[in-house]
Structures are given as C-alpha cells and as structure tokens.
Amino acid sequence: MKTLNQPQELRYERKFLITDYSYKQVEQMLKFHPAAFSEIYHPRIVNNIYFDTFGFQSYYDNVDGEKDRMKVRIRWYGDLIGQIEKPILEFKIKNGLLGNKESYTLFPFQMDENFSKEQIIIALGDQKIPQFIRNHVLSLNPTVMTCYSRKYFMSADKNFRITIDHNLTYFRIGYDIGLIPSSSIDHKSVVLELKYDSAFGEDAIGLGNLLPFTMTKNSKYLQGIERIVF
C-alpha cells in the first residue's frame, strides 16, 4: 500500500460561501467567466470524518482566527456508508490564506451506525504510517462527518482551479455515540473554493473581481460543529 506522505506545496485557497445563487447558476457563471473555466474531472461525492481534541482546539483555533492551524480528517469518495475501500488520512495545514496537505493512505474500514475506535485502529494498521502519526490520530476524537457533492474546474491557462460543493450534509459522530443517523442538511448554500499558487496572486484579484461573490471565512468543519455539536 502506498503512503502519500509528501506534503503538497503551499497554495492560496480562497473560499466563497454563496447563498444568493443556486448551484446551477454558479456553474454557469464559471463557464462564461473570461478565464474560461472548464470541468476537469467527473463529479464526486466527498466524505470526511473530522477529528479534534477533547477541548475542540481545532474548532477554536479557527474561530479565534489563529494564523497557523491544522485540521485532521479521514476522506473518501463515493458511498458514505459501507466498506470504505480507499480512505485517506489528511492533515490540512493552514498558514493564513496559504494551505497544504500531508496525506497517508489507510486500510479499508467499515462505516455504519456501529462506528467505534476499533474501525480507526484498523484503518491505521499500515506499518508505513509513522507511529507518532498513529498515536496522534488515536489521541483525538471524531466529532463531525460531512458529505457533499463536488465538481472540479480549471481555467484555460491552468493557473487557477475551482471546486464547487453543494448538498452539504453534517452528521454527529463519536467513539462514545457511534454514527448518529439524524443529520443537518444545507440545501441552500454553495461553497466555491479558488486555489492557486502564490505566483498568481495579482491575477487572482482580477479573476475574483469578475465573480459576483464575496470572499468569506468558511469551514465545513466549523459549520458542522455549530450545526450539530454546540
């Protein structure tokens, strides 16, 4: 099993939480944008389990606007429930508006209402994952599971990438409670993320100004915590 333990280079990630336009309207705006965005990948369902400390340090770092912060999650694509064949452990690292990820492939595990710590222990069983990484993840608690639909776009010059997420769903999850089937579904919001290397910062300003959206501070993890935990 391959371990993807090489961190990505830092890049800018600008987020837009859109509530005034439908998902289809946002997609059409991209297709008619002067940067000539086109779809580059087939649509996918994205699923995440987010982990945090007992004191919710990751959540409060985000709320308090800490410049340097990190989120830990397990991500997979496709079906939310059942045998998860290709899960990925991700450490999402933020330094202001710059971000990168360090990723590790995991062993398959079962996701259902009987979710427990044993499932994560199984997933972390690959010996290629450093022991300190396993210990750190097992010291945290699963708090929120998210699921949403995502499409991927790239500008004609290939300098800018955009993802559009909709049908955002949040679930409560924990070692002591398992997976709670009841959920919070956000049918109204669309989340657009603009991603680019720091070399294209000036061009990104002009590109963003041609979109009728306002850049916002948005975190699906923060939204999930506030919707179903606090």
N, C-alpha and C positions, 0 to 999 in steps of 0.2 A: 504494500500500500504506500502510495506516495505521500509525503508530508510537505505541504506547501508552506515552508517556514521562512520564506524570503519575504520581508516586508516590501510593500509597494512604495514607490517614490511619493513624496508629499505632493498633493494637488489641492486646488481650491474646490470646495463644494458649497455652492450657493443654493439655498432652499427657498421655495415659494409655496406657501400654503394657500390654495386657491379655493374660494367658496362661492365666488360670483359667476363662475363659468362651469359648464358641465365638462366631463372628461372628453367627450367628442369635440366640443368647441376648442378645448386646449390643444388637442391633437391637430385640428385643422389650422390653428394659428401657427403651429410649428411648421407645418407643411408649406405654408405660404410666407414664412419668415425669409428675409433676404439672405440669411446664412444657408438656406436650402437644406433644412434638416430632412433626413430620410430614415426610415426604420432599418435597423441593422441586425435585429435578432428577433426570433419569434417570441410572442408574449409568454410570460411565465407567471405562475403563482409562487410568491415568495413567502416563506415561513421562517419565523425566528423565535427562539427562546432566549430571553434576556436574563442575565444573572446580575446580582448585586449583593452588597454586604447586608448584615442584619440592620445596620443603620441607614441603608439606602444611600451610600456615599455617591454612587454614580448619578443617581437622581438629583441629589442636592448640589453636586458639582455643576450639573447642567443648569439648574435653577439659579444658582448663585453666579453664573457666568464665568466659572473658572476657565482660564485660558488653556491650561493643559489638563486634559481629562481623557478617560478611557472607558469604553463600554465593552463588555464581554457577552458574546451571544453564540448560539449554535444556529446555523442557517441551512435550509434545504429548500428544494424546489419541487413543485408538484403537489401530490396529495398531502393534506395536513395530518391525517390520521392513518395509522397502519405501520408497516415495516418501513423505516426510513433508511434507504439504501446508501445515499451519498451525502451524509451530513458533513458540515464544515464548521470547525471552531474558529471564530474570528475575534481578534482583539482590534477594535476600532479606536484608533488613537487620533485625538484632535489637538491641534496647537493653533488656537484662534480659528481662522477660517480654513487653515490648512489641515488636511487629514490623510491618513493612510491606514492600511490594514495589514495585520500579520495573521496568516491563516494556517490551519492544520486540518488535514483530512481525518475523519473519525471512523470508527467501526459502525456498521448499521446497528440501529436500536429500534425498539418498539415504542410507538407513541399512541397512547389511548387514555381512557379515564383512570387507569390504574398506574399512571406515571409515578415513578419513585426514583430515589437516588441511585438505585441499582442500575437503572437504564443509562444514566450518565457514566457510571463506573464502567459499564460495558463499552460505551462509546469511546471512552478514553483509554481503552485497552491496548492501543497500538504502541509498541515499545519505541517507535520513532519519535513520539511526543516526549519532550523532556519531562523528567519527574517533577521539576518545580512548576511547570505549566499545569500538570495534572493536579498537583497539590493546591495550586491557586484556585483553579476552577472548582474543585471539591470543597474549598473553604467558603464559596459563595452560595447563594440561594437563587433558584429560578423564581422569578417574580411575575413576568408577563410573557405571554406568547402572542405574536402578531401574525396576521395573514393578509395578503393583499395581492392585487393584480398589477403587473408591471409591464410597460413597453419601453423599448430602448431606441434612441435616435442619435444620429451623428450628423454634424454639419458637413457641407460639401468639402471643406478644406481639411476635415478630420481633426480639427483642433478643439472642438467642443462636443461633449457628449451630454445628452439629456435623458433622464428617465422620468416616466410619468406613472404614478401609483394611484390607484383608486380602489373602491370597495374595501376600505381598511377595516379589519376586524381585530378586536383585542380580547384575549382570554386570560383569566386568572389561573395561575399555575404555581405549584409549590410542592416541596417534598412532603409536607405535612397534610396537604389537601388534595394532592394529585392534580388532574386537569379538570377544572370546572366547566361543564358543557355550556352553561349560560355565558353570554358574551355581550360586548358592546360593539355595534356595527355603525360605522360612519359612512353613509351613502352619499353625503353631500360634498365632502372635501376631496380635493385632488392635490397631490403633493408632486411638485416638479423640482427636480434636482439638476442643476447645471454644474458640470465637472470639467475642469481644465487645468493644464499646467500653469505654473506661476508666470511663465514667459508670455502668456497671452492675456495678462490681467487687463491691460488697456483696451484690447479688443473686446473683452468680456463686458466691459461697461457699456460700450455702444450696442453690443448684442442684446444685453439685458434691457436697455432703454427702449428697445423696439418691441418689448413684450408688455402687455397691459397689466402686469402683476407687480406686487410689491414684495421685495425680499423680506423674509421673516425668519425668526429663530424658531425652528420646528424640529422636534424629535419625536419619532413614533414611540420610543420608549417612555419619554416623559408623558405623552398623550395617554399611553396605556396605563401608567401608574395612576394618573389623575382621574381616569375614567373608571377604573375597576378596583384599585387598591386603596387609595386615600379617600 
